[in-house]
Amino acid sequence: MATDLPQELIDNILDESVTQWEDILLPDYPSLRALSLTSRRFTPSCQARLFKDINLIRKSCKQFKDLLLESPHLGSYVSSLRMYYHSVSPIVVDILLRLPNLYKLNVDRTCLVSIAEHMHTSLQSVRVFSLIGAQLPNVSTLPTVISLLPSVETLELKGIGLENANPIPFLLPKDRKIPSPRTILLSVTDARTLLELLCNLTGPNPGAKLDKIKSLQIRISRVSVQDRWDIERLLVLTRPSLQNLTLVIPERSFPPPMDFSQHSKLKTLCLRMPLNTFAAPSESYTQTLPDSLATLP
């Protein structure tokens, strides 16, 4: 016999089920029993809570696409989407095109390639884009996807490497707007990756504007003298707006010679130097570090 539960009780069940597992609905027996009660009155309020945060792997992508085809209005409730372990396929784009209010997008390498190859319409609503632990097929793939996010404010790019280190220039299509992110969290496996990304982001045909960045975090596994110049060049581009800067660079090449005299809005500076457990700290930075700090406005 169906039970007509008050909407307040339905909302409470959904809220408790989500917050208990840190915003992820898990299929444990008590939660399923409680949620089954709410399905008897599957109101827009229930749907908004259940479809706010979606996690998809390869097996569930087609199911979710079919659900959106049968009930197109459900796509408007999705604000956060994580897509992993999927083969390169147009189905990724088919899903994204049905999420008009998507705020945060988190993908892996295969989904990134799918977007770069099959997406031709900008995702206007995405504000946060996250790519973690990905070996890119070439350096132009990432700027191609970023150019599809004209309203993006935060780029979280961690553990990024390149399968093909040959420079491939990125060409921004004429009908696309250059994004102006506010926050960039960048972690690369090697300095060559950083160099190639910077060339595509800041070259003659840039993939993003950097003059509005407020927070910048750079983590590099290995750094050479040339790479220090690349970091310096990146800092120059962020002078007008940068407020928070974090650099994580190996001890043997830390810190790069930096001039902060033009960073008038800089409020927070964090310099981190990972040390080998059994290695003695190098003395090479004892003079360059004070010299760099002396330039702070």
Secondary structure, 3 states (H helix, E strand, C coil): CCCCCCHHHHHHHHHHHHHHCCCCCCCCHHHHHHHHHHHHHCCHHHHHHHCCEEEECHHHHHHHHHHHHHCHHHHHHCCEEEECCCCCCCHHHHHHCCCCCCCEEEECHHHHHHHHHHCCCCCCCCCEEEEEEEEECCCCHHHHHHCCCCCCCEEEEEEEEECCCCCCCCCCCCCCCCCCCCEEEEEECCHHHHHHHHHHHHCCCCCCCCCCCCEEEEEECCCCHHHHHHHHHHHHHCCCCCCEEEEECCHHHCCCCCCCCCCCCCCEEEEECCCCCCCCCCCCHHHHHHHHHCCCC
